[in-house]
Structures are given as structure tokens and as C-alpha cells.
């Protein structure tokens, strides 16, 4: 198995470089990769710190940086180390510019404009963190999306990922015997989604969590029959209420979010069609 280190450097998040890197790596089954993330690199002091790290583990560099001085420092450094240094957006920008005969607008860069969409995202993130794990259930009507499911079915990271895409997301854990429908039955939010998982996989995740916290299981938290019943009860409730169900057993967070966003936009399109 060939091992590859990739340094991802950006003056914003490294999401663009990470997405392109993972997409490319998916084509190589015989490469074991490790990605180092270096976000928000916006001055020479921060960049120099990153360069020291790269010098310790020289390898492929992917970057999304608009500042010309920083790009020059980075590319010269990589040239001297004889390692690849690739601008993952630069090539696309150049091709668009040549094809259309239009110069790039240097001032735009990757910085967020403080427009309505920016503040909507901030509000979504704030809402999601305040409504994690069944908190402030009296405000569930304000959510764009509500996730339900047994404990440790990735509800929190999925909610956060959705928030960074602008969706106010609440998540409510399913607890056997808890009056779940009394809580959600009157919620006006149209998008309530159940997350389920293979019971054996869920037990494995819960046991790992307990070992990390050095906890002893004196409950039914990792009992197969109890866990199986939890998953079946969530599935039954969702089927009875007509709520979509997503099995996250073999899905990454990104894949789950993509499915949820499709459900959201399909439902929104359907509602708009009805209202015409």
C-alpha cells in the first residue's frame, strides 16, 4: 500500500481542496492517504508556521489562496523542496478567463460578503448549536430540519454540517419510553427525518464511546435486544408519521447531508407547486 500525505492550505476553509483531494483519491485503491488541514492562512506569519510543518513532512500541497504574495512564497518554497504545489481553483479560473476574454476581479477572492445569505448561515449555526440533543424543544417550530434517532447515530455532526449549509437544524434523541410523539406531534416543521443504523454497528460505536469515557455499562445502552428495539421503534414512528428515514450504517456525514438536502429541496419544490 502506497502512503501519501497531502497538505491542504486555504485562506478560508479547506473544504474546496479537501473535496477535490478526496474525489481524486477515490480513484486510487492502493493509496493510503493522510490529509493535513491548514485553514485561514491569510498572512505571512501564519503561512511560515505551516511551511515549517510541511518541511517536517514534505509531500503534495493543494491550496486555495488568492493573495499573490502568499502564493509566491508558497510556490517558491515547494519548488525548492521539489514537491508538487497545486492551485486547485487557479487552473479553472484561468481557463474561464481565457475562454471568456475577461480578467479576474482580484478584489473578490474567497472572503464572504456580509450579505443576507452570510447572516442566514450565522443564524443557522447559532440555532443548531442551541438546539442540539433535544435542547430548547419549545423552539422546534423554527427549525428548517429536525433529525431524530437513537443516541450515537451521528445526529449532531450531521446537524452542524447542515447548519454550515444554511439550514437551522435541531436534533432530538430517541429514548425508549419517552413520550416522543407528544414532543414532535404538533411541530409545524415539514422536514422531520429519522436516522437509523444497523444495531450491531450502533453497539460498536457506543462501546467505543464508553471506552473513551472510561464508563462501565450498567444499563441497556449496549444490549443488542434493547438497541434493536430502539432502531425498530424509530423506524415504526417515522413510517406511521410519514417521515423520511435514512440508514446511516454505511454513509459518511457528507453523504447523509446530501440525501437530507435533496429531501428538503424536493419537498420545497412540491409545496411550491401545490401553492401555484
C-alpha positions in Angstrom: 0.0 0.0 0.0 1.5 3.3 -1.1 1.3 6.1 1.5 0.6 9.7 0.6 0.5 12.9 2.7 -1.4 15.8 1.3 -1.2 19.3 2.8 -4.4 21.3 2.3 -3.9 25.1 2.6 -6.5 27.8 2.3 -7.2 31.4 3.2 -10.7 30.3 4.1 -11.9 26.8 5.0 -10.1 23.9 3.3 -13.4 22.4 2.1 -12.8 23.0 -1.6 -9.3 21.5 -1.6 -10.5 18.6 0.7 -13.4 17.8 -1.6 -11.2 17.7 -4.7 -8.5 15.7 -3.0 -10.9 13.1 -1.7 -12.6 12.8 -5.1 -9.2 12.3 -6.8 -8.0 9.8 -4.1 -11.1 7.7 -4.7 -9.6 6.7 -8.0 -6.6 5.0 -6.2 -7.5 1.9 -4.1 -3.8 1.2 -3.4 -3.0 4.6 -1.9 -3.3 5.2 1.9 -3.7 8.9 2.4 -3.4 11.3 5.3 -4.7 14.9 4.9 -3.3 17.8 6.9 -5.7 20.8 7.1 -4.3 24.4 7.3 -7.3 26.8 7.1 -7.5 30.6 7.4 -3.9 31.2 6.3 -4.1 34.9 5.5 -0.7 36.4 6.4 3.0 35.5 6.1 3.3 34.7 9.8 0.7 32.0 9.6 2.0 30.7 6.3 5.5 30.5 7.6 4.3 28.3 10.5 2.6 26.0 8.0 5.8 25.8 5.9 7.7 24.6 8.9 5.2 21.8 9.3 5.5 20.9 5.7 9.2 20.8 5.9 9.0 18.2 8.5 6.7 16.1 6.3 7.3 17.2 2.7 4.7 16.0 0.3 1.9 17.1 -2.1 0.4 20.5 -1.5 -3.0 21.6 -2.6 -4.0 25.2 -2.0 -6.8 27.8 -2.4 -5.1 31.2 -1.7 -5.9 34.4 -3.5 -3.2 36.7 -2.1 -0.4 36.9 -4.7 2.4 37.4 -2.2 1.4 34.3 -0.2 1.0 32.3 -3.3 4.5 33.2 -4.4 6.0 32.4 -1.0 4.3 29.0 -1.0 5.1 28.0 -4.6 8.8 29.1 -4.2 9.1 27.1 -1.0 7.6 24.0 -2.7 9.8 24.4 -5.7 12.9 24.5 -3.5 11.7 21.3 -1.7 10.9 19.7 -5.1 7.3 18.8 -4.1 4.2 19.4 -6.1 2.2 22.6 -5.3 -1.2 22.8 -7.0 -3.7 25.6 -7.0 -7.0 23.6 -7.1 -9.0 26.6 -8.3 -6.4 28.6 -10.2 -6.5 26.4 -13.3 -10.2 26.6 -13.6 -10.2 30.4 -13.1 -7.5 30.8 -15.7 -9.4 28.7 -18.3 -12.6 30.7 -17.7 -10.7 33.9 -18.0 -9.1 32.8 -21.3 -12.3 31.4 -22.8 -14.4 34.4 -22.0 -11.7 37.0 -22.5 -12.5 38.5 -19.1 -9.9 39.4 -16.5 -10.4 38.1 -12.9 -11.5 40.6 -10.3 -8.7 40.4 -7.8 -10.6 42.1 -5.0 -13.2 39.3 -4.8 -11.2 36.4 -3.5 -12.8 34.0 -1.2 -13.9 36.4 1.5 -17.6 36.2 2.4 -19.7 39.2 1.6 -21.7 40.3 4.6 -25.0 39.9 2.8 -28.3 38.3 3.7 -27.0 34.8 3.0 -24.0 35.2 5.2 -26.1 36.2 8.2 -28.6 33.5 7.5 -25.8 31.0 7.8 -24.6 32.5 11.1 -28.2 32.3 12.4 -28.5 28.7 11.3 -25.2 27.8 13.1 -26.3 29.5 16.3 -29.7 27.9 16.2 -28.3 24.4 15.6 -25.8 24.6 18.5 -28.6 25.8 20.8 -30.9 23.0 19.8 -28.5 20.1 19.9 -29.5 16.8 21.6 -33.1 17.8 22.5 -32.4 21.2 24.0 -34.9 24.0 23.8 -37.7 21.9 22.4 -40.1 24.7 22.7 -38.5 26.3 19.7 -38.6 23.4 17.3 -41.1 25.1 15.1 -38.3 27.5 14.0 -36.2 24.7 12.6 -35.8 24.1 8.9 -35.0 20.4 9.6 -35.4 18.2 12.6 -33.4 15.0 13.0 -34.4 12.2 15.3 -32.8 8.9 16.1 -31.2 6.7 18.8 -28.1 8.0 20.6 -24.9 7.9 18.6 -26.4 7.9 15.1 -24.4 11.0 14.0 -27.2 13.5 14.6 -25.0 16.2 16.0 -22.3 16.3 13.3 -25.0 15.9 10.6 -26.8 18.9 12.1 -23.7 21.0 12.2 -22.9 20.2 8.6 -26.4 21.2 7.6 -26.1 24.4 9.6 -22.9 25.4 7.7 -25.0 25.0 4.6 -27.6 27.4 6.0 -30.2 25.1 7.5 -31.5 25.7 11.0 -31.3 22.1 12.3 -32.5 20.7 15.6 -31.8 17.1 16.7 -33.8 15.1 19.2 -32.5 11.8 20.6 -35.0 8.9 20.7 -35.3 7.4 24.2 -37.4 4.3 24.7 -40.5 5.0 26.8 -40.2 8.8 26.3 -43.4 10.5 25.0 -41.7 11.2 21.7 -44.8 12.0 19.7 -46.1 14.3 22.4 -43.0 16.4 21.7 -43.0 16.3 17.9 -46.6 15.6 17.0 -47.6 19.3 16.8 -44.4 20.6 15.3 -45.2 22.6 12.2 -41.8 21.9 10.6 -42.4 19.9 7.5 -39.0 18.2 7.4 -38.5 15.7 10.2 -36.1 12.9 9.3 -35.3 9.7 11.2 -31.7 8.4 11.3 -31.4 4.7 11.8 -28.4 2.3 11.9 -27.6 -1.4 12.0 -27.9 -2.4 15.7 -24.5 -4.2 15.7 -22.8 -1.2 14.2 -24.5 1.1 16.8 -23.4 -1.1 19.7 -19.8 -1.0 18.3 -20.0 2.8 18.2 -21.5 3.1 21.7 -18.9 0.7 23.2 -16.1 2.7 21.7 -17.6 5.9 23.1 -17.9 4.3 26.6 -14.3 3.1 26.5 -13.1 6.6 25.6 -15.0 8.0 28.6 -13.9 5.1 30.8 -17.5 4.3 31.6 -19.0 0.9 32.7 -22.3 -0.1 31.1 -24.8 -0.8 33.8 -27.8 -0.1 31.5 -29.3 -1.4 28.3 -27.2 1.1 26.3 -25.2 -1.7 24.5 -27.6 -4.6 25.0 -28.4 -6.0 21.5 -32.1 -6.6 22.1 -32.6 -3.1 23.6 -30.6 -1.4 20.8 -32.5 -3.4 18.1 -35.8 -2.3 19.7 -34.7 1.4 19.7 -34.0 1.3 16.0 -37.2 -0.6 15.2 -39.3 1.9 17.2 -37.8 4.9 15.5 -38.4 3.3 12.1 -42.0 2.5 13.1 -42.7 6.0 14.3 -41.3 7.5 11.1 -43.3 5.2 8.9 -46.5 6.0 10.9 -45.9 9.7 10.6 -44.7 9.7 7.0 -41.3 11.0 7.9 -38.3 10.1 5.7 -35.8 7.5 7.1 -32.1 7.4 6.3 -30.0 4.4 7.2 -26.6 5.8 8.2 -24.9 2.5 8.7 -22.6 2.8 5.7 -22.9 6.5 4.9 -20.4 9.3 5.6 -21.8 12.5 7.1 -21.4 14.2 3.7 -23.5 11.5 2.1 -26.2 11.8 4.7 -26.3 15.5 4.4 -26.6 15.3 0.6 -29.6 13.0 0.9 -31.2 15.3 3.5 -30.7 18.3 1.3 -32.3 16.5 -1.6 -35.3 15.6 0.5 -35.6 19.2 1.7 -35.5 20.8 -1.8 -37.8 18.1 -3.3 -40.3 18.8 -0.5 -39.9 22.6 -1.0 -40.4 22.2 -4.8 -43.5 20.1 -4.2 -45.0 22.6 -1.8 -44.3 25.5 -4.2 -46.0 23.5 -6.9 -49.1 23.0 -4.8 -49.3 26.7 -3.9 -49.2 27.8 -7.6 
